[in-house]
Amino acid sequence: MPRRKKIQLGSLVEVEWEDAWSDDEATTELGQAPEHRPYNITLTGYLVFSDADGVMVAREKLADGRYRSVQYLPKEMVRDIRG
């Protein structure tokens, strides 16, 4: 994850990250790996946690100040965070 200005918790952010994927319907043979790159994803939401291991972003903020629909992203998967 690139070094950037520290973003305050609770801020709206846009996180670019690489997502692993699976295909339960596809078949393959040993030594073959069709399209095996991670998906590039952009997630928008509220930054609710950040440390050396990763970030947590919530898609919803409740009226009482709590957050829900939280997604955790390990730092190795995060390409950029903008806020």
N, C-alpha and C positions, 0 to 999 in steps of 0.2 A: 504494500500500500504506500503510495507516495506521501512524503511528509508535507503537511499542509498546516495552515493556521488552525488552531484548536477550535472546533465547533462546539458551541454550548449545548448541553443536553436540553431536550425539548424543542430544539430548532427543527424546522422543516429542512429535509435533506434529499438529495438525489444521490443514490449509490450505484455505481457501475460495478458489476461483479460477474464472475464466470461460474456458470451453473453446470453441474454434472447432470447426466440424463440417462434414461434407460428406455428400451423398447421391448416390451414383453411379447410382441408379435413377430419380431424379426428373427430370422435364423442365420447362422453363419457357420463356417468351417474353421478348423484350426489354421492360424496364420493369416486369416482374413479379418480386416477391421474396417468395414465401410463407415465413412463419416464418423470419426471418433474425436471430434473437437468439442470443447465445452461451448454451451450457448452463452453469448454475451447478453446480459440482462441489465435493465435499469429499474431500480426500485425507488419509489418516492414515499416519504413518510416522515415521522417524528423520530429523531435520534433519542433513544431512551437509555442506552448504555454503550460505553466504548472503553476497551482496555487493550492491552498488548495482544490478546488472543483473538479479538474480533469486535463486531458491533451488533447492536440490536436496534431494529427499526420497526416502529408500530405504524400501521395504516390508519388507526382510529384513535382519537382523543375524546374521552368521555367528559361530560359536564362537570363531574366531581374531581377532575384533574388526573384520573387514572388513564392508562392506555391499554388497548387490546389489539388483537390481530398482529402479534409481534413475530418478527422473523429474525433469527440469529444467523449471522454470516461470519465464518472464520476469516481472519485477516488474510490468509493465503488466497482466498477467493475474491477479495475486494481489490478492484483496480483503481477506483477513485471515489472520493466523497466530496460533494459540493453542497454548501449550505449558505 
